[in-house]
């Protein structure tokens, strides 16, 4: 369920409608004289080869001619049984040799031919800087190779610490031409500055250590020094922009993007069709700090990871952002973007950010200002994978193992029938002559009737949520204390319902402690509605809505309200399904600046307190430790034009540790295909139901729920649950170890318990050895 806050704030909206351009199979010519069956087959082939599905893997071997070489300038500084770490002191470059495959990974691109990005890629470390005296103008992608600097090195037991002192940089060709004359004393420093010379005058340390899995790079935040902050500030630091880079289609493989379920960008010759790279902030946009680039994804990047595969089942790398992730942006360049012939994937860490400060009530005009946002050490681990782990499944499994090793995830101990998520919408409100009027959709008695019906149909395992249980109904009335809407039933009847469901399942009350409206009684506009960094209230107008104004609440206020309600939830013996908490982080101002890290800390205390009874619709990775369910798991990615494959990256990470629930199947427009997709990705079904006809919602803020009536859906709910459960009950509690696309539209998913699930998306039967899978159906193999 997309809550109101997400619906209003486009920056963090969780839209499950596929938008963007699907990259379909390209066929140069088609005969106009074809029969109907041939035409249908053409359409199906094009659909299954599009970016809405996964392609069969290309197992082309990486040509030895494109292997990176270890040279005499590369000094071995650390080694273990898996890898060797080399360091070039002259160029400040690193190379890692995988001793299993002898493949070498380099942190920069030697002799890069990328126009204005050449020095950026030829440098293992780069910066963006802000020219304070030039209206906060940002100079991007400045590689160390072009900066006058001094360095000091300290060898560590497992790597090296490099101390960088950044001097001057020529920002124009004229400056470059004049630089030698300046060194010879023919021109003055003032003349060189006029020609484009910039004294950066900053310093920071970079530590690179070899691990059993690869390398870890770190920039201690206290090492970052800006001596001329009134003139120049570091905007961002980029570590290893060339790591994993490939040129055009020279090396087979792909980049792995944590967009929605997951996306692949394959290393193909794009023939210049892509102009812009993907640039997205991990954990979604920061609505309290103005962004100068617009988000283009439908799903926030919920996991701070990325990957690159060089030859499927040969070599791969996964980057895991461990520190600084609240200020980190993922950059992915398919070749052709910004006229660069390389495929690149790397992370930039913002140190200072520029924002627009208006002094007018309408927010127009104003001046550019900056704020130091980085509050913690920058840290990123690069784990190198080989052989059968060198693919997107191996990348996802590596991150899952990382989360388990760090006590974020643990493997489930369950089996048998899967759960279904049933959200019962009880009430909302609509406008009337005297204000808003309650619209009853499901009374307590009716919810019990619906719940009991599904139990009688054999659907015993239910995750039950009540929406609009609170006084005044759902929309605009949250956050709410536990105050049941008495027109739906007495307090005693609510408690009887809860006790009845708790005999075999549990009840979740949906609440939102992050957003409120002008009709929310528990928050004060003056003191509780958050201001952004620009001192303006974070309020959003919705013309024609019942509740026209939506407000973001200060995270510390969210914390206070949620913690004050905790004992009441315990007394009522109910759980909570939180909207927005765990899926949004934003900067605020209340006389002093509070950063995303501060918001995280406020929400973290809520998650820790509610551990065991707290549930979340769309938890980001930092919340995985505190939940056993994920209720709005994306079934797609953002379908951007340069995406080639849809893959279940997120699902492979979480399956077997967290129960995964798809979006409401009431609004499934693809029928059986979506059910197969859910089975393929290991997800449980969900429905939102009302006892009354959904037409009653037409004048409420929940009008988007256009088909929810229990009498119309009850048989379909049972049928679709049984269909999905018929496959997934054999892998309930297991995790995915392999996923093979045997042919376009024909997939085999292998689980840790030895069960194989085949999914056939095509219109004809498919075979794999002795196994035949009917068209548009699945087959379970290896189940006992």
Protein Blocks (a to p, Z undefined) as FASTA:
>chain_A
ZZfklmmmmmlcccfbdedjddddddfbdcfbdcfklmmmmmmmmmmmmmkbccdddfbd
cdfklpccddfklccfbdcfkbccdddfklopacdddfklopacdfbdehiaehjmmmmm
mpcbdcddddfknooiacehiafklpccdddddddfklccdddddfbddfbfklmmmmmm
mmnopacfklmmmnopacfkpaddddddddfklccddddfklpccfklmlbccfbdcehk
lgopaehjlbgcddddfehjbpcdddddekhpafbdcdddehiaafkbccfbdcfbfbdc
fbdcddddehehibccddddfehklmcccddddehiaoiabdcddddddfbdcddddfbf
nlpgcidddddfbfbdcdddddddehjllcfklmmmmmmmmmmmnomaccdddedjdddd
ddddfbdcdddfkbpadddfbdfklmmmmmmmmmmnopabccdddehkaghijnhpaccd
ddddfklocfklmmmmmmmmmmmmccdddddfkbccfklmkbcfklmmccdfkopacddd
dehiablbccdddfklmmmmmmmmmmmmmmnopacddehiapaccdddehiacdfklmmm
mmmmmmmmmgojaccfblcfklmmmccbdfbbcfbdehiaklcbdcdfklmmmgopaccd
dddfklmcnlmmmmmmmmmnopacdddddfbdfklmmmmcklmmmbfcfklmmmmmmmmm
mmmmmmmmmmgoiacfbdcdfbghiacdddfkopacdddfbfbdcdehjbccdehiadde
hiZZ
